[in-house]
Amino acid sequence: MKIKKGDLVTVVHGNEKGKTGRILKVIPGTNRIIIEKVGLVKRHSRPSSQFPQGGIREIEASIHASNVMIVCPKCGQSTRIVNKIVSKNEKNRICKKCKEVLDERK
């Protein structure tokens, strides 16, 4: 997957189309991601030590990774990503529109 935790993404398909948010969790086995404040569902829970009052709470549901596009921090647009091999063991993600490196390892 070309998407990583902490990336800013925008939803391009589905009910949440047009919303943006940071990725909280990546689930590579099923190609799904959880985005902050996108795809909220209501869960009923009993009182427990973690949630002492119980009740109904809203949590983020996962959406498929193909329904989002990364927002480039340089140009500010939704873009595709290209992997460029820098050395034998390293590769960088590059914005296809402005050719800016998204995550350069130091």
N, C-alpha and C positions, 0 to 999 in steps of 0.2 A: 504494500500500500504506500502511496506517495503522501498520505496524510499522517500527521503526527499530533500527539497531545500538545495543546497550547496554541495550535494554529487558529487563525481567524478565518472562518469560512462563511459563505452565504449559501442558502438553500435555493436550488434552481428548479426542483420538481416537488410536487406533492402539496399537501394542505398548508404547509408552513412556508410556501414559496415566497422569497424576498426577505426573509428574516436572516440576520447575521448573529454570530456568536462564536465563542471560543470552544474548542474541543476539550471536553472533560475526560473522556475515556475512549480508547480505540479497542475494538474487539476484532482482531485480524482473522480469527477462525471463521467468522460468519460475514466478514466485510461490512461490519456495522460500526457506527460511532454514536456517542452521546454528546450533544451540544448543549451548552449553557442556555437555559430558558427557551429551548426550542423543542417542540413535541411533548408538551406537558400532558401527563395523564394523572387521574386521581386514583389514589390507593387508600383503601380502608385498612387501618391497623389497630390492633389491640394495644393497650398500655403495656410498655416494656421498660427495661432499664434505660434503653437508648431514647425512647420516645414515651416519657412517663404519662402524658395525658391521653394518648391514643387519638382516635378520630380520623378525619379525612385529610390527607396531605397530597400536594401535587409534586410529582417528581418527573424528571426528564426520561422519556422513552428513547430507545435507540432508533436511528434511521439508517438506511443503507448509504454507504460511502459514495455510491455513484450519483446520489441526488444532491451533492454539494460541490462547490468549487472554492478553491483557496483564494483569499483576497490578498493581493500583493501589498506589502507595507510601503513600497516605494511609489507605485503608480496608483494604488487605491482601487483597482478594478479587479473583478473576478477573472481569474486566469487559469490556464492549464499549466502544468509543471513538467519540466524536462529534467532528467537526471544526467549530469555531466560527470564523467570519471576524472578526478583530479590526480590521484595517484593509484597505486596498485590496490590499496585497501580503503580508499575514500572516494565518495561521490557527493556532489552538492546538488541541491534542488534549485532550479533556475526558472524564473518567470518567463513565459513564452512571449509576452508583449514587450516588456522593457529590458529583458536580458539581465535582470538584477539577481544576484545570488540571495536566496531566501535564508539559508542557514549555513553560514561559513564556519567551519570548525577551526579553532585557534590552537 
